[in-house]
């Protein structure tokens, strides 16, 4: 055989192995990309469904009522119900503040 025929046959053998290998590699890569795209779309859909399910309505189902302009009167306990509790708290106050507070309390009791 001539050198040219040998070279041609060698190129044909290399190309016959290389072309299907490259084609198979490229098709596998494209298939992997398409699979990743499908998975991404499925995850986005699941996320959108979850967000829609967890969303709270902005408006209330019932109309808002006007609040009263004056607060209701608070129930005040009579001073006798406190007993000597109002005297005990003065022990927890610093000494420099206890005397003015006693004076204010005595004035309030009169």
C-alpha positions, 0 to 999 in steps of 0.5 A, a space after each residue: 500500500 502506498 503512504 497516501 492510502 495508509 494515511 487516508 485509512 488512518 484518518 478514517 479510523 480516527 474520525 470514525 471513532 472521534 465523530 460519534 464520541 463527540 456527538 454522544 458527548 454533545 448530546 449528553 451535555 444538551 440533555 443534562 442542560 434540558 433536565 436542569 432547566 426542567 428541574 428548575 421550572 418545577 422548583 419555581 412552580 413549587 415555590 410559587 404555589 407555596 408562596 401563594 398558599 402562605 400569602 395572607 389577604 391584605 384586606 379584612 373579610 369584615 369591615 373595620 369599625 370605628 374605635 371609640 374616641 374616649 377610652 373606657 374608664 378603668 376600674 380603680 381599686 379602693 386604697 384600703 384594698 392595698 393595705 400596707 403594700 404602699 408603705 413597703 415599696 419605700 424600702 426599695 427606693 434609695 434614701 435620697 428619694 424616699 423622703 420626697 416620696 413620703 411627703 408626696 404620699 402624705 399630701 395625696 392621702 390628705 
